[in-house]
Amino acid sequence: MKRLFAVIVVALVCAAFTTRHEKPYLIAFDLTSRDSLDQKAVMRWVKEVSTSSPDAKIEVVMYGKGFELVMPERSTVSAEVQEAVRNPNVSFRVCAIALRNNKVDKAQLFPGVETVPDGLRELVTKQQEGWGYIKVGH
């Protein structure tokens, strides 16, 4: 009986060590460019990640001129942005400083796009919270 108990305890301990505790998939994209290739790249990545990992949390943080991605009259990927905005695991956040510096009002952005006081701080905070950081470029 003691031997059976010992085998069960060892089996449970082994199972506890071999059970994978997956961390959530959290990714923050850093977009500063108005370049159409960068816009296409980030939207392709958003779609690919959200398709392959539907539970992934994705945030696109825009500052500099990156906010043009989420402006209907300046975006080269409007349809893709509008589709992604509807995904509850995808968020688009624009730096309020960049908007102010470029004299752009939040009302000029797609509905569902959020602003943050400081885009750089948003990215640093995400990294401190364990989010992966990807600089958008081509």
Order of alpha helices (4+ residues) and beta strands (2+ residues): alpha-beta-alpha-beta-alpha-beta-alpha-beta-alpha-beta
